[in-house]
Amino acid sequence: MTSSYATYPSLRDRAVLISGGATGIGAAFVEHFARQGARVAFLDIDEAGAEALLAGLGEVAHTPAFFRCDITDLDALESAIRAARAHVGPIATLVNNAANDVRHALADVDAAGFERNVAVNLRHQVFATRAVIPDMQALGGGSIICLGSTGWMKKNSGYPLYAMAKAAIHGFVNGMARELGRQNIRINALVPGWVITEKQRALWLDAEGEAEIARVQCMPGYLMADDLARAALFLAADDSHMCTGQDFIVDGGWV
């Protein structure tokens, strides 16, 4: 069957900010929003990845703007958001994507490691959200998309602090939905299953993983970054204007 995907007129010229946008799922977000005609700014520490993404993007209405930023440094994050706003305008859509699912054992975690994990997987989502709320208030509304994970739902082992942080994102979304909703600002969790990015292929996808996907996932084939990006487009567009405080799971029917 030939696939055909939606175009969202409301996204044209809309200012979109994406964290962790240079590679993987984040790069798919940047590409898909740019191809919808949005004004995209994205943050990352991976300059080479960002350059490769922009070089391969082709012709779009507005070339995405890359801002190098360590999102665990809150002063740098605030500064990068100001720079992004100056470039693309008041932020109408925020995609809190940056994360690192590095494997770890609880016995090996010290206080500094705990703080680092929370900073990269949770804290920046809270402070980026806070930074763009005035923009959305001035615009009369907006959409905040927080990347969660099904990893904690499936009780996966090997990354307890990552699972903790991702579970907390769902609490943050629910805790903000009513307050923001009164201002026509939507906030939702976009929840990926096992998305097969280049990183996943290189580090963790093996024969056992292939067999698990085939056995447990309802849909055949791999879940890809493009599948998450298409869901993000819907959550950012006016079409989802009554969707807030929800978990939008995209996992091929795993959980």
Secondary structure as UniProt FT lines:
FT   HELIX           9..11
FT   TURN            12..13
FT   STRAND          15..19
FT   HELIX           24..35
FT   TURN            36..37
FT   STRAND          39..44
FT   HELIX           47..55
FT   STRAND          65..68
FT   TURN            71..72
FT   HELIX           74..88
FT   STRAND          93..96
FT   HELIX           106..108
FT   HELIX           111..118
FT   HELIX           119..123
FT   HELIX           124..139
FT   STRAND          142..147
FT   TURN            151..155
FT   HELIX           160..181
FT   TURN            182..184
FT   STRAND          185..192
FT   HELIX           198..203
FT   HELIX           207..216
FT   HELIX           225..236
FT   HELIX           238..240
FT   TURN            241..242
FT   STRAND          247..250
//
